[in-house]
């Protein structure tokens, strides 16, 4: 009886561990984001185009709720085990959505990513969301 009880408890514990795990969208390799009060979605990317490295960020809030969005993008380079900011761009939109791409001449070889910081407003209230692109090796 005790062994059946112990097996049941272990089974429940292993099942509850899986419930708390974050989901990952297999197609886009992006984590599914939690729900925010003023933000519907964010997206960030990094790519090479015409000899330039481009950092892109997009944010969309809710029509009638979100009043302003600010996007700050950072081109980050990996050095050993940490990331350092190489470039920074920032812009704001007085509407519920925005999209921005910062470009710079192709830097030296290395591993890069985009860090995007979104501040999304509803009147005088705001929330800040930080996201990262996948890594790009040059």
WOCOR-V274468 format. One record per residue. N is the residue number from 1. D_CENTER is the distance of its C-alpha to the mean C-alpha in whole Angstrom. Layout:
n	d_center
N	D_CENTER
N	D_CENTER
//
This chain:
n	d_center
1	49
2	47
3	46
4	45
5	43
6	41
7	40
8	39
9	37
10	35
11	34
12	33
13	31
14	29
15	28
16	27
17	24
18	23
19	22
20	20
21	18
22	14
23	14
24	13
25	13
26	16
27	16
28	12
29	11
30	8
31	8
32	10
33	8
34	11
35	13
36	13
37	16
38	16
39	12
40	13
41	9
42	7
43	6
44	6
45	9
46	12
47	15
48	19
49	21
50	25
51	25
52	22
53	18
54	16
55	12
56	11
57	9
58	10
59	10
60	13
61	15
62	18
63	21
64	24
65	22
66	19
67	21
68	19
69	15
70	14
71	12
72	12
73	11
74	12
75	14
76	14
77	17
78	17
79	21
80	22
81	20
82	17
83	15
84	17
85	16
86	18
87	18
88	16
89	16
90	16
91	17
92	18
93	19
94	22
95	20
96	18
97	16
98	15
99	14
100	14
101	15
102	16
103	19
104	21
105	24
106	23
107	23
108	25
109	24
110	21
111	18
112	15
113	11
114	9
115	7
116	7
117	8
118	9
119	13
120	14
121	18
122	20
123	24
124	24
125	21
126	17
127	14
128	11
129	8
130	6
131	2
132	4
133	6
134	9
135	12
136	15
137	19
138	21
//
